[in-house]
């Protein structure tokens, strides 16, 4: 089962799950939760390949290569370690 670790706190997720709910439990704040405010930007330290490709909202946000929106990203498989 894939694991998401943010700032040292870890939760297991189902494969293909949106990481939003786990991020809320792990302390990531959300403003709009719709991909337009950028409040929930995560810096992915490792496991970027374990996330599904960026969606249109993330592409429009013009994130750095190691950043993802917690409200939009989905885990594909394997572990992801991030900071907020």
LUMLUMLO-62894 format. One line per field, with one value per residue (C-alpha): residue number from 1; residue in one letter; x, z, y. Coordinates in nm, 3 decimals. Layout:
N
seq = NUM, ... $
type = A, ... $
u = X, ... $
w = Z, ... $
v = Y, ... $
This chain:
84
seq = 1, 2, 3, 4, 5, 6, 7, 8, 9, 10, 11, 12, 13, 14, 15, 16, 17, 18, 19, 20, 21, 22, 23, 24, 25, 26, 27, 28, 29, 30, 31, 32, 33, 34, 35, 36, 37, 38, 39, 40, 41, 42, 43, 44, 45, 46, 47, 48, 49, 50, 51, 52, 53, 54, 55, 56, 57, 58, 59, 60, 61, 62, 63, 64, 65, 66, 67, 68, 69, 70, 71, 72, 73, 74, 75, 76, 77, 78, 79, 80, 81, 82, 83, 84 $
type = X, X, X, X, X, X, X, X, X, X, X, X, X, X, X, X, X, X, X, X, X, X, X, X, X, X, X, X, X, X, X, X, X, X, X, X, X, X, X, X, X, X, X, X, X, X, X, X, X, X, X, X, X, X, X, X, X, X, X, X, X, X, X, X, X, X, X, X, X, X, X, X, X, X, X, X, X, X, X, X, X, X, X, X $
u = 0.000, 0.146, 0.251, 0.247, 0.486, 0.465, 0.702, 0.777, 0.413, 0.297, -0.031, -0.108, -0.331, -0.508, -0.347, -0.499, -0.635, -0.641, -0.393, -0.614, -0.780, -0.448, -0.294, -0.569, -0.493, -0.118, -0.165, -0.155, -0.387, -0.625, -0.772, -0.993, -0.923, -0.995, -0.645, -0.659, -0.511, -0.180, -0.212, -0.149, 0.168, 0.388, 0.758, 0.814, 1.141, 1.114, 0.862, 0.746, 0.720, 0.472, 0.220, -0.007, 0.078, -0.021, -0.372, -0.475, -0.508, -0.150, -0.020, -0.193, -0.035, 0.316, 0.464, 0.833, 0.931, 0.939, 0.607, 0.250, -0.087, -0.205, -0.567, -0.515, -0.244, -0.320, -0.088, -0.019, 0.180, 0.485, 0.590, 0.594, 0.786, 0.706, 0.732, 0.486 $
w = 0.000, -0.093, 0.186, 0.193, 0.435, 0.493, 0.735, 0.898, 0.948, 0.746, 0.625, 0.399, 0.097, -0.156, -0.498, -0.720, -0.423, -0.413, -0.149, -0.031, 0.259, 0.383, 0.358, 0.575, 0.841, 0.808, 0.865, 0.517, 0.504, 0.216, 0.093, -0.203, -0.237, -0.609, -0.746, -0.791, -0.476, -0.430, -0.051, -0.051, -0.262, -0.154, -0.226, -0.327, -0.178, -0.324, -0.506, -0.771, -1.010, -0.766, -0.831, -1.135, -1.394, -1.325, -1.421, -1.596, -1.266, -1.169, -1.516, -1.503, -1.162, -1.319, -1.032, -1.006, -1.123, -0.763, -0.655, -0.659, -0.540, -0.252, -0.348, -0.700, -0.685, -0.681, -0.567, -0.828, -0.621, -0.398, -0.136, -0.159, 0.081, 0.084, 0.286, 0.323 $
v = 0.000, 0.343, 0.577, 0.956, 1.127, 1.501, 1.671, 1.334, 1.227, 0.925, 0.774, 0.479, 0.539, 0.325, 0.313, 0.585, 0.782, 1.159, 1.273, 1.562, 1.379, 1.242, 1.588, 1.734, 1.472, 1.545, 1.919, 2.073, 2.377, 2.433, 2.760, 2.683, 2.306, 2.352, 2.412, 2.786, 2.944, 2.756, 2.732, 2.358, 2.344, 2.053, 2.015, 1.655, 1.532, 1.182, 0.969, 1.217, 0.919, 0.763, 1.041, 1.053, 1.320, 1.681, 1.779, 2.102, 2.293, 2.210, 2.293, 2.632, 2.702, 2.687, 2.492, 2.411, 2.062, 1.931, 2.086, 1.953, 2.078, 1.859, 1.923, 1.788, 1.519, 1.147, 0.872, 0.606, 0.362, 0.354, 0.602, 0.982, 1.205, 1.576, 1.893, 2.171 $
